Amino acid sequence: MKLPELTETLWFPPPTSANEQGIVAFGGDLSPARLKLAYSLGIFPWYEDDLPILWHCPDSRFVLEPCNIHIPKRLAKTIRTHPYEIRWDTAFEEVINQCQQTKRHGQEGTWITSAMKTAYIELYHDGFAHSIEAWQQDTLVGGLYGISMGKLFFGESMFSKVSDASKIAFVALAQRLNQWDFALIDCQVHTNHLERFGAHLMPRHVFLGILQDALTYPTHKGSWTIK
């Protein structure tokens, strides 16, 4: 199947038209308007520097219901000792920089290109992207970032410099989203790391239905520090 090529026109093919690799289209740009449209359709960018922008909507989708998060006993015990201070949206650029620099098992480079970093920083300033940060005194030691639209959070990447820092930040995120009655955290593709928290595969058509319902609610825009 030949993939559609995006141009300057702001549009996407139906997410259900993705090929076997979950790719919907290629090309286009990473403008805030295009990214917000993509996420509202369940589509996200994922590519490397030497490739055109690739837009994905895999079947199935890896998701976590915030109300169903499983916290392993050892981690729960660690959380009770309050080893890190959790902050929200105070160091977004530093978080995405750390995620970009973190080496991943089985990956030679990073999928967070310079263009993607610039685009998500713009979304942060627009109030749609957020960072959840683990601090040890005044040192950022772990965290994650993602996009919030309606009652759905699209997780993008995380990093950890010390034991359990990103895990504790992720638990804090899930607990806050549960308080706000969020439907899902979109983890995009399977990882053993998030499966331990209860994330699971969901058929694409089910995910897209939940997404459209979630988008009928207002978005928690702006800094989450004061929420």
C-alpha positions as CSV (number, residue, x, y, z in Angstrom):
1,M,0.0,0.0,0.0
2,K,1.4,3.4,-1.0
3,L,1.4,5.8,1.9
4,P,-0.2,9.2,1.5
5,E,2.3,12.2,1.5
6,L,1.2,15.2,3.5
7,T,1.7,18.7,2.1
8,E,1.1,22.1,3.6
9,T,-2.6,21.4,3.7
10,L,-3.7,20.6,7.3
11,W,-5.2,17.1,7.0
12,F,-4.7,13.4,7.8
13,P,-6.0,10.2,6.2
14,P,-8.3,8.2,8.5
15,P,-6.3,6.6,11.3
16,T,-7.8,3.2,10.4
17,S,-6.1,3.4,7.0
18,A,-2.7,2.7,8.6
19,N,-0.6,0.0,7.0
20,E,0.6,-3.1,8.7
21,Q,3.4,-1.2,10.5
22,G,0.8,1.3,11.9
23,I,1.9,4.1,9.6
24,V,-0.8,6.4,8.4
25,A,1.1,8.9,6.3
26,F,4.5,10.7,5.9
27,G,5.7,14.2,5.4
28,G,4.0,17.4,6.4
29,D,5.4,19.4,9.3
30,L,5.4,19.5,13.1
31,S,3.5,22.7,13.6
32,P,1.4,23.0,16.8
33,A,-1.8,23.0,14.7
34,R,-0.8,19.8,12.9
35,L,0.3,18.0,16.1
36,K,-3.0,18.9,17.8
37,L,-5.0,17.6,14.9
38,A,-2.9,14.4,14.8
39,Y,-3.4,13.7,18.5
40,S,-7.1,14.4,18.3
41,L,-7.3,11.7,15.7
42,G,-5.2,9.2,17.6
43,I,-2.1,9.8,15.4
44,F,1.4,10.5,16.6
45,P,4.8,11.3,14.9
46,W,7.6,8.8,15.4
47,Y,10.7,8.8,13.1
48,E,14.4,9.4,13.0
49,D,16.5,12.2,11.6
50,D,17.3,10.5,8.4
51,L,13.7,9.7,7.6
52,P,10.7,11.9,6.6
53,I,8.1,12.5,9.4
54,L,6.2,9.3,9.9
55,W,2.7,9.4,11.4
56,H,1.5,6.4,13.3
57,C,-1.7,4.9,14.6
58,P,-1.0,1.3,15.4
59,D,-3.4,-1.5,16.0
60,S,-3.4,-2.4,18.8
61,R,-2.7,0.6,21.1
62,F,-0.9,0.3,24.5
63,V,-2.8,2.1,27.2
64,L,-3.3,2.4,30.9
65,E,-6.5,3.4,32.7
66,P,-5.3,5.7,35.5
67,C,-7.9,4.2,37.9
68,N,-6.3,0.8,37.4
69,I,-2.7,1.5,37.9
70,H,-0.8,-1.3,39.6
71,I,2.0,-0.1,41.9
72,P,4.4,-2.9,42.7
73,K,4.9,-3.5,46.4
74,R,8.6,-2.6,46.5
75,L,7.9,0.7,44.6
76,A,4.9,1.5,46.9
77,K,7.2,1.1,49.9
78,T,9.8,3.4,48.3
79,I,7.1,6.0,47.5
80,R,6.1,6.1,51.2
81,T,9.6,7.3,52.1
82,H,9.1,10.4,49.8
83,P,12.6,10.1,48.2
84,Y,11.8,12.8,45.6
85,E,9.8,15.9,45.3
86,I,7.4,15.8,42.4
87,R,7.0,19.0,40.4
88,W,4.8,19.8,37.5
89,D,5.7,21.9,34.4
90,T,8.7,23.7,36.0
91,A,11.5,22.3,33.8
92,F,9.8,21.1,30.5
93,E,12.8,21.8,28.3
94,E,15.2,20.1,30.6
95,V,13.0,17.0,30.8
96,I,12.7,16.7,27.0
97,N,16.5,17.3,26.7
98,Q,17.2,14.5,29.2
99,C,14.7,12.2,27.4
100,Q,16.5,13.0,24.1
101,Q,19.9,12.2,25.6
102,T,18.9,8.9,27.3
103,K,20.3,5.8,25.6
104,R,17.6,3.1,25.1
105,H,18.3,-0.6,24.8
106,G,18.3,-1.7,21.2
107,Q,18.4,1.9,19.8
108,E,21.5,3.5,18.3
109,G,20.1,7.0,18.2
110,T,17.0,8.8,19.4
111,W,13.6,9.4,17.9
112,I,13.4,12.8,19.6
113,T,14.8,14.8,16.8
114,S,15.7,18.5,17.1
115,A,12.6,19.4,15.1
116,M,10.4,17.3,17.5
117,K,11.9,18.9,20.5
118,T,11.2,22.4,19.2
119,A,7.6,21.4,18.3
120,Y,6.8,20.0,21.8
121,I,8.3,23.0,23.5
122,E,5.9,25.1,21.4
123,L,3.0,22.8,22.6
124,Y,4.2,23.3,26.2
125,H,4.0,27.1,25.8
126,D,0.6,26.6,24.2
127,G,-0.5,24.8,27.4
128,F,-1.0,21.3,25.8
129,A,2.3,19.6,26.7
130,H,3.3,18.9,30.3
131,S,6.3,17.6,32.3
132,I,6.1,15.6,35.5
133,E,9.4,15.9,37.3
134,A,11.2,14.1,40.1
135,W,13.6,16.3,42.0
136,Q,16.2,15.5,44.6
137,Q,16.8,18.8,46.4
138,D,17.5,21.1,43.4
139,T,18.6,18.4,41.0
140,L,16.2,17.0,38.3
141,V,16.7,13.2,38.6
142,G,13.8,11.8,36.5
143,G,10.6,12.6,34.8
144,L,8.4,12.3,31.8
145,Y,6.4,14.5,29.3
146,G,3.4,14.2,27.2
147,I,0.3,15.9,25.7
148,S,-3.0,16.4,27.4
149,M,-6.2,16.8,25.4
150,G,-9.6,16.5,26.9
151,K,-9.5,13.6,29.4
152,L,-6.7,11.7,27.7
153,F,-3.0,12.0,28.3
154,F,-0.6,11.0,25.5
155,G,2.7,9.9,27.1
156,E,5.8,10.6,25.0
157,S,9.0,9.7,26.8
158,M,10.6,9.4,30.2
159,F,14.1,9.3,31.8
160,S,15.7,8.4,35.1
161,K,19.1,9.3,36.5
162,V,18.5,7.6,39.8
163,S,16.6,4.5,41.0
164,D,12.8,4.7,40.6
165,A,12.7,8.4,39.8
166,S,10.7,8.2,36.5
167,K,8.5,5.4,38.0
168,I,7.5,7.6,40.9
169,A,6.8,10.5,38.5
170,F,4.6,8.2,36.4
171,V,2.7,7.0,39.5
172,A,2.1,10.6,40.5
173,L,0.8,11.4,37.0
174,A,-1.6,8.4,37.0
175,Q,-2.9,9.4,40.5
176,R,-3.5,13.0,39.5
177,L,-5.2,11.9,36.2
178,N,-7.4,9.5,38.2
179,Q,-8.5,12.5,40.4
180,W,-9.4,14.4,37.2
181,D,-11.3,11.4,35.8
182,F,-9.1,10.9,32.8
183,A,-10.1,8.0,30.7
184,L,-6.6,6.8,29.5
185,I,-2.9,7.3,29.4
186,D,-1.8,6.5,25.9
187,C,1.5,4.7,26.1
188,Q,1.5,4.2,22.3
189,V,3.5,0.9,21.9
190,H,4.2,-2.0,24.2
191,T,7.0,-1.8,26.8
192,N,7.7,-4.3,29.6
193,H,8.3,-1.3,31.9
194,L,4.8,0.0,31.6
195,E,3.2,-3.4,31.5
196,R,4.2,-3.8,35.1
197,F,2.0,-0.9,36.0
198,G,-1.0,-2.5,34.3
199,A,-0.7,-1.0,30.8
200,H,-2.2,-3.3,28.2
201,L,-3.0,-3.6,24.5
202,M,-6.4,-2.2,23.3
203,P,-7.9,-2.6,19.8
204,R,-7.4,0.5,17.8
205,H,-11.2,1.0,17.2
206,V,-11.9,0.8,20.9
207,F,-9.1,3.3,21.6
208,L,-10.4,5.7,19.0
209,G,-13.9,5.6,20.4
210,I,-12.6,6.4,23.9
211,L,-10.5,9.2,22.5
212,Q,-13.4,10.9,20.8
213,D,-15.5,10.7,24.0
214,A,-12.5,12.1,26.0
215,L,-12.2,15.0,23.7
216,T,-15.7,16.2,24.5
217,Y,-14.3,17.4,27.9
218,P,-12.3,20.6,28.4
219,T,-8.5,20.3,28.3
220,H,-6.5,21.1,31.4
221,K,-4.5,23.7,29.6
222,G,-1.6,25.7,31.1
223,S,0.8,25.0,33.9
224,W,-0.3,22.0,36.1
225,T,1.8,23.5,39.0
226,I,-1.1,25.4,40.3
227,K,-3.9,22.9,39.5
